[in-house]
Amino acid sequence: MTQLTLEDARRITDGALATAAEHEWLVSVAVIDRHGNLVHFARQDGSTLASVVSSQSKAWTAAAVGASTHDLQAAAQPGQAVYGLAHAGGPGRPMTAVPGAVPIRSANGDLLGAVGIGGAPAPGDDQLVAEAAARRHAA
């Protein structure tokens, strides 16, 4: 597989929504391809506007950098390697090192895109949902 298809993105989104529902969390899910294009988006009834924005920003960041936003968190602190990451995407495209997004890779490790989650009670919970969704893609 060399690209993230709509079918792949829907499967990833379904996995994220199922995991969130198990925990009774209201989330938004964004699946972005490796070029930064939104492939699929879904939000649960009652999820917040902030979750819509944060899920897409997190996914865009993970796709742009090829790393989990959880893994970027420590490196984005003052004095660290990617401090200032929030401004690296340029106007209108904020990047974030808030946990909740993971890259999606092909079986041979090529970057296909990313999934981002927003709206769970804590960023670590968003990360849990994103990781579960990524595993669903790999299955």
N, C-alpha and C positions, 0 to 999 in steps of 0.2 A: 504494500500500500504506500502510495506516495503523497496522498492528500487526504484531508479529513472530509468525508462526505456528509451530506445532510443526514443520511441514515446513521452514520457513526455518531454525529452530534446529538441526534434524538435519543439514541441509546444511552449516551453519557448523561444527558439531561434527565432522562427517566430514572437512571440510577441515583442521581443526586436528589431528585424529588422524593424517591422512595426512602432513601436514608434520612432525609430531613423529616419526612412524615413519621417515621419510626420514633423519632425523638420529639415530635410535635413542635418542630421549628418551622417558621414561615420564612422561606428564602426565595431569592432570585438566583437563576443559573444562567451564565453566559458561556457559550462555547465559541472560541475565536480560532481562526485558522492561523497558520504560521506567518501570514502576511498582515495580520491584524484585523482581518475582516470578520464581522460577526456572522457565524454560520447558523446558530440557533440560540434562542433566548426563551426562557420561561420564568414566570413568577407565580408563586402560590397566592391565592386569594388572601388578602390581609397583609402581605409583605409590604415593607416600607419603600418609599421613594429612594431613600438612602441605599437600600439593598440593590435596587436596580442599577444605580450608578456605581456602587462599589464592586458588584460582581463583574461588571464589564471592565472596570479599571484594573482589577486584580488579574483577570484573564489576559488582558492586553499586556500587562507587565510580564506575566509568566511566559507568554508567547514571545515577546520581544527579547527577553533575557535568556529564555530557555531553562529557567530554574523556578522552583517553588517559591512563592512569596514568603512562605515561612522561613525558608533558607536564606532569603535576602534580608530578613528583619535585623539581624545582628550587624550585618555588613552596612546597613543604611544609617547606623547611629553616628552621631558627631565624631569625627576623627577616624572613621572607618572607611573601607575601600569604596563603597558606593554611596557615601553621604551626599545628599543632594539629589538622589534618585528621583524624588517627586517632581523635579523640574527637567529631567532628562528627556522626556517625551515631547517637549515643546508645547506651545500654546494649544489649548483644547485637547491635549492628550496627556493627562496626568498619569504618572506611574506611581505605584504604591508598593511598599514592602510590608503591608498588613497581611497576615496569614489568611489564606482562603482560596489560593489558586495553585494549580500544578500544571506542568506541561503535559501534553499528550504526545506520545512517541510511537513510531511504527515498531514492528517486531525487531527490526535491525537497529533501532535507536534514533532514527531520523526524527527531527522535530516536525510534528504535524500541526500543532496549535496548543491550546490550553483551555482548561475549564476553570471558571471563577465562580465563587459563591459569596453571597452577601445576605445578611439578615438573621443568621443564627445568633443565639445569645452572646457569644464571644467569638473573637477571631479564630481561636483554636477549634471551635465547633465548626466554623466555616471550612477550616482546613480538613477536618475529619470528613465532612461531606464531599469536598473536592477529591480527596484521596480515594474515597469509596467509588466515586463516579469514574475516576481514571482507571481503577481496577476493573470496573465493568467494561471499559473499552478494551482492556487487555484480554478479557475472558473470551 
